[in-house]
Every structure is written in structure tokens, then in C-alpha cells.
């Protein structure tokens, strides 16, 4: 896997993935940026949500479950001092799948978090999760 970034002025960079797709990365205005794209740490959270989302959707598909909705949010807490890495990330999985056993969905989420999500395993943050299944919060 390979990627590159090219400076586009001030704090703006254009990132290019191996497949040629691009993402603009920028700093917040008080750090000299122009708000032209997500911050690098926001991209880390986006990558985490995307990674676990791919896992969960694939696992559910293998279980022959087709959810109506999968949404994942992440809220990261950062260290107070540089390098201000994530210390804790709270993830919320919102899955709507009527007439599906909640334990199957919970299993898919846990498998992603505990085994498959390479992004989560690349971070040193504590990652905690909540599942909201068909509108009901499921404790685990």
C-alpha cells in the first residue's frame, strides 16, 4: 500500500491513493489553514469508521443479513500535550435490520472491533463501542 501528499500552499495538501483518488487535507484556520478539507486526525477517525463499517457489512452479508442501515460515528479524545494522539475513541454503531437476531449483529460488530479492523489495531487508543439496533441501545 502506498500513498503520497503534495503541498498546495499554506497548510493544504492533496493526498493521492494508489488508485489515483484524491483527498484534500488542510489545517484549521487558527493553525494557518483555510478549512479546505478534513484535518489529518479527522481522517484517522473516518478511516476507522470506514474500516469497521466494511468489516461489519461483509460479516453481515456472509450471515445472509441485509441491513436497512449501517451508520458508524466516532468521537475521539486526544492527549493534552503533543503529539496529541487519540487516547480514547467512542464508537457508536447504528444498525437497522428488522426481524434479525440482535446477537448476530452484535457478533459482527465485536468481530470487527476485536479481530478484523486493521485501523483500530493500528491505534494505541482505547476503543469502546455502543450498538443501537433498531433504535434500541444494546448493552455489552
C-alpha positions in Angstrom: 0.0 0.0 0.0 1.3 3.4 -0.9 0.1 7.0 -0.9 1.6 10.4 -1.3 0.8 14.0 -0.5 1.7 17.2 -2.4 1.8 20.6 -0.9 -0.8 23.0 -2.4 0.0 26.1 -0.4 -0.2 27.2 3.2 -1.2 24.1 5.2 -3.2 22.4 2.3 -2.0 19.1 0.9 -3.5 16.8 -1.7 -3.3 13.2 -0.9 -3.3 10.6 -3.7 -4.1 7.0 -3.1 -2.6 4.1 -5.1 -5.8 4.0 -7.3 -5.4 7.7 -8.2 -8.3 9.0 -6.0 -7.5 12.2 -4.1 -8.4 13.8 -0.8 -7.6 17.4 0.2 -6.2 17.7 3.7 -6.0 21.1 5.5 -5.4 22.6 8.9 -7.9 24.7 10.8 -7.7 28.5 10.2 -6.0 29.2 13.6 -3.2 26.9 12.5 -2.8 28.7 9.2 -5.1 26.5 7.2 -8.0 27.5 5.0 -10.6 24.9 6.1 -10.4 23.3 2.6 -10.5 19.7 3.8 -10.6 17.4 6.8 -7.8 17.6 9.3 -5.4 14.6 9.4 -6.9 13.3 12.8 -10.4 13.6 11.4 -9.2 11.4 8.5 -8.0 8.8 11.1 -11.5 8.7 12.6 -13.0 8.5 9.1 -10.7 5.6 8.3 -11.6 3.8 11.5 -15.3 4.1 10.8 -14.9 3.1 7.2 -12.7 0.1 8.1 -15.1 -1.3 10.7 -18.1 -0.5 8.5 -16.6 -2.6 5.7 -16.0 -5.4 8.2 -19.5 -5.3 9.7 -21.2 -5.1 6.3 -19.1 -8.0 5.0 -19.7 -10.2 8.1 -23.5 -9.5 7.9 -23.5 -10.3 4.2 -21.9 -13.7 5.0 -24.6 -14.3 7.6 -27.1 -13.5 4.8 -28.3 -10.4 6.6 -29.1 -7.3 4.6 -29.5 -4.3 7.0 -31.5 -1.3 6.0 -28.9 1.0 7.6 -25.4 0.9 9.0 -24.0 4.2 10.4 -21.0 4.5 12.5 -19.8 7.5 14.4 -16.5 8.0 16.3 -15.7 10.6 19.0 -12.0 10.8 19.8 -10.4 12.1 22.9 -6.9 13.4 22.5 -3.9 13.8 24.8 -3.4 17.3 26.1 0.3 17.5 25.1 1.9 17.0 21.7 1.7 14.7 19.8 -1.9 14.9 20.9 -2.7 11.3 19.9 -6.0 9.7 20.5 -6.3 8.3 24.0 -9.9 7.0 23.7 -12.3 6.6 20.9 -16.0 6.1 21.5 -17.7 4.4 18.6 -21.5 4.1 18.0 -22.8 1.6 15.6 -26.4 2.3 14.4 -27.8 -0.7 12.6 -31.4 -1.2 11.4 -32.3 -4.7 10.4 -35.9 -5.7 11.3 -36.6 -9.4 12.0 -32.8 -10.1 12.6 -31.4 -11.6 15.8 -29.5 -8.8 17.6 -26.8 -11.2 18.7 -25.8 -11.7 15.1 -25.3 -8.0 14.6 -23.5 -7.7 17.9 -21.2 -10.5 16.9 -20.4 -8.8 13.6 -19.5 -5.6 15.4 -17.4 -7.3 18.0 -15.6 -9.4 15.4 -14.7 -6.2 13.6 -13.5 -4.4 16.8 -11.7 -7.3 18.3 -10.2 -9.2 15.3 -10.5 -7.7 11.8 -10.3 -3.9 11.7 -6.7 -3.1 10.8 -7.2 0.6 11.5 -8.3 0.0 15.1 -5.4 -2.3 15.7 -3.0 0.4 14.3 -4.1 2.8 17.0 -2.9 3.0 20.6 -6.2 4.5 21.8 -8.7 2.6 23.9 -11.7 2.0 21.7 -15.1 1.5 23.2 -18.4 0.8 21.4 -22.1 1.1 21.6 -24.7 -0.7 19.4 -28.0 0.9 18.6 -30.0 -1.8 17.0 -33.4 -1.0 15.5 -33.5 2.1 17.7 -32.6 0.4 21.0 -29.3 0.7 22.8 -27.8 -2.8 23.3 -25.5 -3.1 26.4 -22.3 -5.2 26.0 
